[in-house]
Each structure stands twice: as C-alpha cells, then as structure tokens.
Amino acid sequence: MNAAIPQLDSTVKAYADHSDDGIVQLSFSLKLPDGPAARRAATELAGKMGLRRPEVVYALGLEASVTFFIVYGECVHAVAVTEVNERDTDGAFKDREEIEAIIAREIGRPLIVVGASTGTDTHSVGIDAIFNMKGYNGHYGLERYKGIEAHNMGSQVSNAALLARARELRADAILVSQTVTQQDLHVQNLSQLMDMVEAEGLRDDLIMICGGPRISNELAKELGFDAGFSRGAYAYHVATFIVGEMLRRRAEATRWR
C-alpha cells in the first residue's frame, strides 16, 4: 500500500470522472421552497464557495419552505503533499504478532486497556470493532492480543464510570468512541473527560485515545488526547500506538532520571 502514497513534492486534486478533473459533490439545505428560484440560489451559493460551473443535480422539497440540494462543481484547488505523517501510513504499524512480541520482550507485563462509548452515545459498533476478540473486517480485536488485557465497557458509559474503572484496573490506556456528534456533543464529552483526568492527576499515568467518524488525530490532540483514530482504523493501529507511546514514555522517564 505504501507505493500509493504520493511523493512529497507532488500535489493531489479531487477527481470524479477523469484524473484531476476537480469535480466534487456537496449537499446542503436552504430555507426556500423548491423551484427555479431556489435552484438558482443553490447554484449561486456553490459558486461563492469557489466551485466552477456548479450544477444542481438533485433537489427535494423537505417541507413547504425547505429544499435539500445535491450540487456538482469543479474545485480548482490542489493540495501540495509536503508532509506524510508516518502514523497514518500502513508501513508504520505493526501486525498482531509483532505487537505481542514487543510487549513480551520490551514491556514485560500485560498492558491494561479500558474503553467505552461514553455519554449518551448508544453506538457500540466502533468500540466493539477495536475490542472484541472476533474483531471486524478480518482484523482481530484487542481481546485476542497476548499481553493486552482489554476491558470493553460498552455504550452509554459516563465519563465518571469509565475513569473509575480505569483507576480500579490501574489501566495503561483509555479508549473512547464517539459516534453521536450533533452540535459537537463529542467535543463537549471528550473535553469533560480530559478535564476529569487532569483534575484527578492521572494524565501522566494514562494514554488517552479517542475515535469516531468525525474524530481526527488533529482534533484529538487539540482536546488533549494522545491520539485520535477515524474510519478505517483497526485494533492493530490502536495497539501499535499504545505500545509505541508506552516505550516512548519509558525512554523519556529513564533519560531524565
């Protein structure tokens, strides 16, 4: 897969029908009744977003005064690939056997990982995919890893309950899954958890990881977490990070003794 990673001095551009044609699709609603005027408004709005030759390809009146649109247009911008984050490339990750060997050889004890979908979030598919022994899409979950004690608390777990369980088990890492994101509920919930971890003086003792459809590594770090994982992440991605962070912290502590 690494061969598909763009060269550092290259650029990438959106495309749909032909390479680098710049064609993108976006959807939005306007508080206008469906009709020619509403479609012209949607087209003009897409043009103000910077799309060339915008075209409304679908419109649906949701109610008397609201219309949903799908618009195609050409995005003229390209992105320069000036940096590739190694943590986001497959070559930087270890498979399950490699991770188990590193734990046995370099850490010498089981790693304790506690996870949950927290707050009012009822979705457990994401956290189950990372934890459950059978895993997801051919990738085993953390429960199958030798050298990892994985504790999946499920969904609708309060931040207080998650943190209490982590204290009880003397956890090395906490994983939080967030699927419900309306009105940035995931940001509020994750921020509350980090405030609690800091208030209890546990930040240096825990590797904090969050994940979900709208979670990025950048957002996670902005909220104080050590890492964030989004769509396409499996247990081996998370486990590689935990083991690497454990060894990094151990080396740093040794260096400052």
N, C-alpha and C positions, 0 to 999 in steps of 0.2 A: 504493500500500500504506500510505502514511503515514496515510491517513484512518482506518484501522482501529486506530490506536494510541489507547488510552484517554486521556481528558482527565486532567490531573494531579490534579484534585480528585475523581476517581471511584474506585470500588472494583471489584474483579473477584472473582468467586466461581466455583468449579467447577460445571459442569453437564453432564448427560448427556442426559436425555430432554426436559427443559424448561429454559428460561433460568433460571440462578441456582438450580437445584434442589439444588445442593450434592452431587449423587451422585458418588461416586468408587469406583474398583475397586482392590483391592490383593490381592497374593498373598504367601503365606508357607507355611512348613512347620512342623509340630510333631512332636516325638518322641512320638507317640501312634498306636496302631493305629486305622485308620479305623473309625468307628462313631458312635453318638449322643453318647457322652461327648466324643470328640474334636471333634465339630462344635460342641458346646456350649462347649468350651474356646476354639475359634477365634472363636466369636461373642463370648464374654466378652472375649477379648483385643482384638478390634476395638473393642468398646465402651470399653475402657480407653484406647485410642488416641484417643478423642474422637469416634468416629463414632456418630451416632444411628441407631437402627433397623438395626443391622448384620444381614446375612443371608448365610449360606454358600450360594453358588450353584453351587459345584463342589468336589468333594473326591475325591482319588485316593490310594489307598494305594500308596506308592512301594515299601515293603518291610514286613516284619512290624510294625515299630514306628515308622514314619514316614508321615505323611499330608500331602499338598500340598492347600492350600485357595485358592480364589478367593472373596473376600468383597466384597459391595456394602454401602455405607452412606452416610449423609448427613454431609458435613462442614459444620459450621455456620459456619466461619470464612470471612472475606473478606479480601482484601488491598487496602490503600489504595495507589493508584498515585501516589506522591508524587514520584517521580523517574524520568525516562526517560533512559537512557544513550544519548547520540547515536551512539556507536559501534555500538550494537545496532539502529539503525534504518536502513532502506534508503536514506533520504534523505541519510545522512551518507557513503555510499560513492560512489566514482567508477566509471564503466564503464571497459573496457579502453582505449578511445581517449583518454579523459580522463587516465588514469594515464600512458599513453605520452607525451602532450603535456606533462604536468607534469615527467616525468623529463627530457625533451629540453630544456624551457625553464628549469627551475629547478635541476636537479641537474647536467645536462650531461655525464653519463657513465653507462655501464651499471651497474645495481645487481646485485650478485652474491649469489644466494640458494642456500643448500645445505640439503637436507632429507633425512630418513630416518625409517623406523620403527626405533626403537633397542631395544637389549637383546635379549631372546629373542622379541620380537614378530614374528610371521611375516606379519602383515596389512599389505598394501601398498595396499589399495583407497583408503584415505583420503589417503595421501601422493600416490598417483598422480592422484587427482581434482584435487588442487591443482596438481601439477606438469605432468602430461602434456599435450602440445600439443592433443590432442583434447578434453581436459577431461572434464567429467561433466555430464549433465543439461542440455546446451545451453550450458554455461559453459566457455569455453576455459581451459586451464591456463597456468601462468606461462611455460612454454616457448614459447608463441606471442606473448608480450608483447615488443614492441620496447623495447629499453632495459633488459631484465632478462635476465641470464644465469642460467638455472635449472639446478641440478645435483641430480638425484634419485638418491640412493644406494641406494634400495630398502629392503628389510626385513632384520631381524636384524643391524643395524649396531651395533657397540659405540659407546659414547659417546666413547671414545678415538679411534676411527677417524673418527667424524663431526667431532670437533673438529680432528683433524689435517688433514682435507680442507678445513675452513673456513680454517685457517691458511694452507694451501698456496695456496688461491684468493684469499686476502685478502677473505673474504666480508663482506658488509654485514649479512646476516641468516641465522639458523639456524632451520629449521622442524623440529619433532619431532612425529611422530604416535605416539599410544599407544592401542592398542585393547584389549590384554590388561590387565585391571585387577584380577584376582583378588588378594585380600589386599593391595590397594593397591600392587601392583607398579609401576604407572605413577607413583605418587608417589615411590617409592624411586628409580626410574630417573631421573626428571626432577630430583630433588634432587641425585643424584650428578652429573649433567651440569652443573648450576649450580655445584656445589662445584668442579668441574674448571675451569669458565670463570673463576670468581673466583680460583682458585689460580694460574692462568696469566696473570692480569692482563689478561684480554680483555673484561671485562664492558662497559667503556665503548665498545669498538670494535664490539660486536655487538648487533644487535636480536634478542632471543630470543623465539621464538613457539612455543607448543605447541598441539596439537589432538587431539581424540578424542571418543568418545561420552560419556565421563564428565569431560571437561575443561570447566571454566567459566573465564570471564575472572577471576573472583574467586580461584579455586584457582591459576590460573597466576601471578597477581601475588603471592599468598601464598608461592609457591615461588620467587619472584624473577624470573619471566619478565616480559616487557613486555606480553604479551597472550596470551589463550587463545581458541580457537575450537572450537565443538562441532558437533553435527549442523546441517546446513543452511548451512554455510559453503562458499564457493567461492573460486576464485583471486582474484576482484576484491575480496572482503572483505580477504583477506590482503595483497594488493598495495596497497590503499588505506592500510592501517595502516602498512606498511613505508615507503611514500613520505611519509606524514604524520609518522611518527616521525623519519625522516631530516631533514626540513625543520625539525622542532621542535628537534632536537639541534643542527643547524647554526645556527639562530637563537639558541639559548641560548649556544653557544660564542662567537658573534660579540658577544653582549651583554656577556660577561664579559672580553673582550679589553681 
